[in-house]
Amino acid sequence: PVPPAVRNLTIGQIRGNNTNGLADSLGVRVRTRGVVLGFNKRPAGLEFHIFDRTSNAGIGVFRNSGNIGYNVNEGDSIEVVGLVAEFSGLSQINADSIRIVGTNITLPAPQVVTAMSENTESRLIRINNLSMINPAQWPAPGASGSGSTVRVTNGVDSFDVRIDNDVTLFGSPAPTGSFDMIGIGGQFTTTSPRV
């Protein structure tokens, strides 16, 4: 079969949503550019995020196995070609190829937010004045596993914080009292609409 033609789109153009909260460009083969945020969460393949300042939007990059010649490095500017997909509401590109355009790009400042939405997905965000709902969920020193999901609140809303075992926060003492957190916004839901 002939692969679909590649469309040159910004991340902002890819990230438009339909009424179910899914990317309205699902199944479209795209070429886009962005700056790498975070690290590779899938050592056997690729799973990370890119952000485009011009369109002020981010998207996930995924490949089930193999890194197609790219070692993930935060601050790289890359061009990705692949099929637009979603996983539990998270918009992503299932990558066919990746090309480095630049390196050591300054990351965007974290966007201070008080609630999660489609606009916080695959973006560097900061939530202030958080406290633990259940401190026993925190992956304290000696913790094992691939990561932990911790429930926190800012007094108005509550959030799931995923702490991967590859980050220094995993296995550190749990915070006490009020704290601020910086991370990459995500989505993991099977309900519809996925917002």
C-alpha positions, 0 to 999 in steps of 0.5 A: 500500500502507498503511505499517505502524503505527508502534510507540513503542519505546526503542532498548533494545527495538529492539536485542534480537537474534535467534539470528543476531545481528540486531535481532529487530525487523527490518522494524518501523516505529518511533518512538524517541528518542536523543542524536546521537553523532558526525557525518553520514558520508553527505553525500548522505543521513544516516548517524549514531548515536543513544544512549538513556541510559535503555535504555543502548543505541545504534542507527544512523540511515540515509537513502540520499539527502536529509536530510529537513530535519535537519542532523546535530548532535552533542548533539541529542536527536531523535525518529526514525521509520522502519523497523528494518533492518541493514547488515552486522550494524549495527542501524539505522533507515531514517529517514522523519522526524526531529524535534529534541526538544532541543539541546546535550545532554551526551554520555554518558561513553565506556564503557571496553571491552576487547572489542567486542560487540553492547553496544558497537554505536552507543555512545561507547567507549574502548579503552586501551593500543592499538598499531598492527599495521601503521602503514602503514595510518594515513591520514597527512598527504597521505592521500586517499580517503573514509577508512581502516581501521586494525588495532590491538591491545590485546595480547589482541584486535585491532580495525578502526578506521575513520577517516573523511576528515571527522574531524581524525584523518584526515591526522594523523601516526600514533601511536607506542607505546601510545595510547588511542582514543575512538570510536563502536562499530560492526559490519561483518560478513557472517558469521553469526551477526553478533556 
